[in-house]
Amino acid sequence: MESVRSAMPETSEFPASDVFEELVRLRRAGRKCALATIVQVNGSIPSYESAKMLIRDDGSMLGTVGGGCVEAEVWTAGREVIETEKPKHLSFTLNQDAAYENGLICGGQLNVFVEPVVPQPRAVIFGAGHISKSLAKVARTAGFATVIVDDREAFACRDRFPEADEIFAEDYETVFPKLTIGASSYLIVVTRGHRDDLRVLRWAVTTPARYIAMIGSKRKVIGVVKELEKEGIPREAFDRLFAPMGLDIGAVTPEEIAVSVVAEMIAVRRGAAPGWRALSKSIFAAEAARAVLK
């Protein structure tokens, strides 16, 4: 326990409103965090029911649930909750050691609920053709914010993508610095040609995006990957690449392709059981499939 506590950053008491304001700020910035709340108290404790502590994705904290060994365990749980995106319920009985440590006379019990706070997943779609129109609609329905990027104003426009959160009608390299890409970002490459796919993928694999997908045949994917490898991009950079994109459900129409791709995105987002990868069309989804790259 001492080693855990020594690894914890300093914290101090803050009003609950500050915790909520910081939570909103982090979520808008695309960052994960965990919110710990004392939900039940019996007896005397060095805090109060409803006290809150925010654990950020970098390990820093805001607020407090009482300090000492309780806070150390809550911090550890918070780090796990951020990683797994699954809540935890902790129970503590404060003995005499805990009371002495906090400088208070206490011997109560408390329950702490630690919940994950994750930003809305964001699908950034490069290319504004027919498949992109369907992708934006299906992704939006599935809970993803959508961003459309294309260098053609006639295609990347509000008339074609009324549900999009953002639309960029600019050169791809001009747009890259304007995008905030993090662990809740899903990048889908469906541009109008091989050259543009290559330009976007070259940048995409350098980002921390959770999911990167590219349309095309296996032959095209192999060609693009080998071309980028010749430029010095290592093979492990493609570990998050799903190409050809989507699940193998026999999709033919743009709408069906969109469903297959968003289903794959959901599987990645929710950490589905590994069996779903058997349906993925990607040559990177299974070790055996990667053999085609050798």
C-alpha positions as CSV (number, residue, x, y, z in Angstrom):
1,M,0.0,0.0,0.0
2,E,2.8,2.4,0.8
3,S,4.3,2.1,-2.7
4,V,0.8,2.9,-4.2
5,R,0.5,5.9,-2.0
6,S,3.9,7.2,-2.9
7,A,3.0,7.0,-6.6
8,M,-0.1,9.1,-6.1
9,P,0.1,12.8,-7.0
10,E,-0.8,15.5,-4.5
11,T,-4.5,16.4,-4.1
12,S,-6.6,18.8,-2.0
13,E,-10.2,19.6,-1.4
14,F,-12.2,21.3,-4.1
15,P,-15.9,22.1,-4.4
16,A,-17.9,19.5,-6.2
17,S,-18.7,22.1,-8.9
18,D,-15.0,22.2,-9.7
19,V,-14.9,18.5,-10.1
20,F,-17.8,18.5,-12.5
21,E,-16.4,21.4,-14.5
22,E,-13.1,19.6,-14.9
23,L,-15.0,16.4,-15.8
24,V,-16.8,18.3,-18.6
25,R,-13.5,19.9,-19.8
26,L,-11.7,16.5,-20.0
27,R,-14.6,14.9,-21.9
28,R,-14.7,17.7,-24.4
29,A,-10.9,17.4,-24.9
30,G,-11.4,13.7,-25.7
31,R,-9.8,12.4,-22.5
32,K,-11.0,9.7,-20.2
33,C,-11.3,10.0,-16.4
34,A,-12.9,8.2,-13.4
35,L,-15.3,9.8,-10.9
36,A,-15.2,8.4,-7.4
37,T,-18.2,9.2,-5.1
38,I,-18.8,8.2,-1.4
39,V,-22.3,6.7,-1.8
40,Q,-22.9,5.4,1.7
41,V,-21.6,6.1,5.2
42,N,-22.0,4.3,8.5
43,G,-20.4,5.8,11.6
44,S,-17.6,8.3,11.7
45,I,-15.3,8.8,8.7
46,P,-12.8,11.6,7.7
47,S,-15.1,12.8,4.9
48,Y,-18.8,12.9,4.1
49,E,-21.4,11.1,1.9
50,S,-21.4,12.4,-1.7
51,A,-17.7,13.6,-1.4
52,K,-16.1,13.2,-4.9
53,M,-12.6,12.7,-6.3
54,L,-11.8,12.8,-10.0
55,I,-8.9,10.6,-11.3
56,R,-7.6,11.8,-14.7
57,D,-6.1,9.6,-17.4
58,D,-2.6,10.9,-16.5
59,G,-3.0,9.8,-12.8
60,S,-3.5,13.3,-11.4
61,M,-6.5,13.9,-9.1
62,L,-9.0,16.6,-8.2
63,G,-11.1,16.5,-5.0
64,T,-10.8,14.0,-2.2
65,V,-12.7,11.1,-0.5
66,G,-10.9,11.4,2.8
67,G,-7.2,10.8,2.2
68,G,-5.0,8.0,3.6
69,C,-5.3,4.3,2.6
70,V,-8.9,4.8,1.4
71,E,-7.8,7.4,-1.2
72,A,-4.9,5.2,-2.3
73,E,-7.1,2.3,-3.0
74,V,-9.7,4.5,-4.8
75,W,-6.9,6.0,-6.9
76,T,-5.8,2.5,-7.9
77,A,-9.3,1.5,-8.7
78,G,-9.8,4.7,-10.7
79,R,-6.8,3.9,-12.9
80,E,-8.3,0.4,-13.5
81,V,-11.7,1.8,-14.3
82,I,-10.2,4.2,-16.9
83,E,-8.5,1.3,-18.6
84,T,-11.4,-1.1,-18.6
85,E,-14.2,1.5,-18.8
86,K,-16.1,-0.6,-16.3
87,P,-17.3,0.7,-12.9
88,K,-16.2,-0.6,-9.5
89,H,-17.9,-0.6,-6.1
90,L,-15.5,-0.4,-3.1
91,S,-16.2,-0.9,0.6
92,F,-14.0,0.2,3.5
93,T,-14.0,-0.3,7.3
94,L,-11.9,2.2,9.0
95,N,-9.9,0.6,11.8
96,Q,-7.8,2.4,14.5
97,D,-4.8,2.6,12.1
98,A,-6.8,4.4,9.6
99,A,-8.2,6.7,12.2
100,Y,-4.7,7.5,13.6
101,E,-3.4,8.1,10.1
102,N,-6.1,10.7,9.4
103,G,-5.7,12.4,12.7
104,L,-9.3,11.8,13.6
105,I,-11.4,9.6,15.8
106,C,-13.2,7.4,13.4
107,G,-14.2,3.8,13.0
108,G,-17.0,3.9,10.4
109,Q,-17.7,2.3,7.2
110,L,-18.0,3.8,3.7
111,N,-18.9,2.6,0.2
112,V,-17.3,4.3,-2.8
113,F,-18.6,4.0,-6.4
114,V,-16.0,4.6,-9.1
115,E,-17.4,5.1,-12.6
116,P,-15.7,5.7,-15.9
117,V,-16.3,8.9,-17.8
118,V,-15.4,8.5,-21.4
119,P,-15.7,11.1,-24.3
120,Q,-18.2,10.4,-27.1
121,P,-16.5,8.3,-29.7
122,R,-15.7,10.3,-32.8
123,A,-15.7,8.9,-36.3
124,V,-13.6,10.9,-38.7
125,I,-14.4,9.9,-42.2
126,F,-12.0,10.9,-45.0
127,G,-13.8,11.0,-48.3
128,A,-17.3,12.2,-49.0
129,G,-18.6,9.8,-51.5
130,H,-21.6,7.5,-51.4
131,I,-20.2,5.1,-48.8
132,S,-19.3,8.0,-46.6
133,K,-22.9,9.3,-46.7
134,S,-24.2,6.0,-45.4
135,L,-21.3,5.7,-42.9
136,A,-22.0,9.1,-41.4
137,K,-25.7,8.2,-40.9
138,V,-25.1,4.7,-39.4
139,A,-22.2,5.9,-37.2
140,R,-24.4,8.8,-35.9
141,T,-27.2,6.4,-35.1
142,A,-24.8,4.1,-33.2
143,G,-23.7,7.0,-30.9
144,F,-20.6,8.3,-32.7
145,A,-20.0,12.0,-33.4
146,T,-19.1,12.3,-37.1
147,V,-16.5,14.5,-38.9
148,I,-16.3,14.6,-42.7
149,V,-13.1,15.5,-44.5
150,D,-12.7,15.9,-48.3
151,D,-10.9,18.3,-50.5
152,R,-14.0,18.8,-52.7
153,E,-16.4,21.5,-51.6
154,A,-19.2,20.0,-53.8
155,F,-19.0,16.8,-51.8
156,A,-18.0,17.9,-48.3
157,C,-21.0,20.1,-47.6
158,R,-24.0,20.3,-45.3
159,D,-26.5,19.4,-48.0
160,R,-24.9,15.9,-48.3
161,F,-24.1,15.5,-44.6
162,P,-26.8,17.2,-42.6
163,E,-26.1,15.1,-39.5
164,A,-22.3,15.6,-39.4
165,D,-20.8,17.4,-36.4
166,E,-18.0,18.9,-38.4
167,I,-17.2,19.2,-42.1
168,F,-13.9,20.1,-43.6
169,A,-13.7,20.9,-47.3
170,E,-9.9,21.4,-47.5
171,D,-6.8,19.7,-48.5
172,Y,-6.1,16.7,-46.3
173,E,-2.7,17.8,-45.0
174,T,-4.3,21.2,-44.1
175,V,-7.0,19.5,-42.0
176,F,-4.7,17.0,-40.1
177,P,-3.4,19.6,-37.6
178,K,-7.0,20.8,-36.9
179,L,-8.2,17.4,-35.7
180,T,-7.9,16.3,-32.1
181,I,-7.2,12.6,-32.3
182,G,-7.2,10.4,-29.1
183,A,-8.2,7.0,-27.8
184,S,-11.8,7.7,-28.6
185,S,-11.1,8.5,-32.3
186,Y,-12.1,6.2,-35.1
187,L,-10.5,7.0,-38.5
188,I,-12.1,5.7,-41.7
189,V,-10.3,6.2,-45.0
190,V,-12.7,6.1,-48.0
191,T,-11.2,8.7,-50.3
192,R,-11.7,8.8,-54.1
193,G,-8.4,7.1,-55.0
194,H,-5.3,5.2,-54.0
195,R,-3.1,8.3,-53.8
196,D,-5.4,10.1,-51.4
197,D,-5.8,6.9,-49.3
198,L,-2.1,6.7,-49.0
199,R,-1.8,10.3,-47.9
200,V,-4.4,9.9,-45.2
201,L,-3.1,6.5,-44.0
202,R,0.5,7.8,-43.8
203,W,-0.8,10.3,-41.2
204,A,-3.4,8.1,-39.5
205,V,-1.0,5.4,-38.3
206,T,1.1,8.1,-36.4
207,T,-2.0,9.1,-34.3
208,P,-3.2,7.5,-31.1
209,A,-6.6,6.7,-32.7
210,R,-8.3,3.6,-31.3
211,Y,-9.4,2.3,-34.7
212,I,-8.1,3.0,-38.3
213,A,-9.9,1.5,-41.3
214,M,-9.4,1.7,-45.0
215,I,-11.5,0.6,-47.9
216,G,-10.2,-1.5,-50.7
217,S,-9.3,-5.0,-51.8
218,K,-6.6,-7.1,-50.1
219,R,-4.3,-6.5,-53.0
220,K,-4.7,-2.7,-52.6
221,V,-4.2,-2.9,-48.9
222,I,-1.0,-4.9,-49.3
223,G,0.3,-2.5,-51.9
224,V,-0.4,0.6,-49.7
225,V,1.2,-1.0,-46.6
226,K,4.3,-2.1,-48.4
227,E,4.7,1.3,-50.0
228,L,4.5,3.0,-46.6
229,E,7.0,0.5,-45.1
230,K,9.4,1.5,-47.9
231,E,9.1,5.0,-46.5
232,G,10.2,3.8,-43.1
233,I,6.9,3.2,-41.3
234,P,7.3,0.0,-39.2
235,R,5.0,-2.9,-39.5
236,E,3.7,-2.6,-35.9
237,A,2.3,0.9,-36.8
238,F,-0.5,-1.0,-38.7
239,D,-1.6,-3.0,-35.6
240,R,-4.8,-0.8,-35.3
241,L,-5.5,-0.9,-39.0
242,F,-8.6,-2.7,-40.2
243,A,-8.2,-3.1,-44.0
244,P,-10.1,-4.2,-45.9
245,M,-12.6,-2.6,-43.5
246,G,-15.8,-4.0,-42.1
247,L,-17.2,-7.4,-41.2
248,D,-17.6,-10.1,-43.8
249,I,-21.4,-10.2,-43.9
250,G,-21.8,-10.2,-47.7
251,A,-22.3,-6.4,-47.8
252,V,-22.7,-4.9,-51.3
253,T,-24.6,-1.6,-51.2
254,P,-23.2,1.5,-49.5
255,E,-25.7,1.1,-46.7
256,E,-24.8,-2.5,-46.1
257,I,-21.0,-1.7,-46.2
258,A,-21.7,1.1,-43.6
259,V,-23.4,-1.4,-41.3
260,S,-20.5,-3.8,-41.6
261,V,-17.9,-1.1,-40.8
262,V,-19.8,0.4,-37.9
263,A,-20.4,-3.0,-36.4
264,E,-16.6,-3.5,-36.5
265,M,-16.2,-0.1,-34.8
266,I,-18.6,-1.1,-32.1
267,A,-16.7,-4.4,-31.5
268,V,-13.5,-2.4,-30.9
269,R,-15.2,0.2,-28.8
270,R,-16.9,-2.3,-26.5
271,G,-14.1,-4.8,-26.3
272,A,-16.2,-7.6,-27.7
273,A,-15.1,-11.2,-27.2
274,P,-12.3,-12.1,-29.6
275,G,-14.5,-14.3,-31.7
276,W,-15.8,-11.4,-33.7
277,R,-12.4,-11.0,-35.4
278,A,-13.2,-14.2,-37.4
279,L,-15.7,-12.1,-39.3
280,S,-13.4,-9.2,-39.9
281,K,-12.3,-8.8,-43.5
282,S,-9.0,-7.2,-42.4
283,I,-5.8,-8.9,-43.1
284,F,-4.6,-7.6,-39.7
285,A,-7.4,-9.2,-37.7
286,A,-5.8,-12.6,-37.3
287,E,-2.2,-13.7,-37.2
288,A,-2.7,-16.2,-40.0
289,A,-4.1,-13.5,-42.3
290,R,-1.0,-11.4,-41.9
291,A,1.0,-14.0,-43.8
292,V,-0.1,-12.3,-47.0
293,L,2.1,-9.4,-46.1
294,K,5.3,-11.5,-46.1
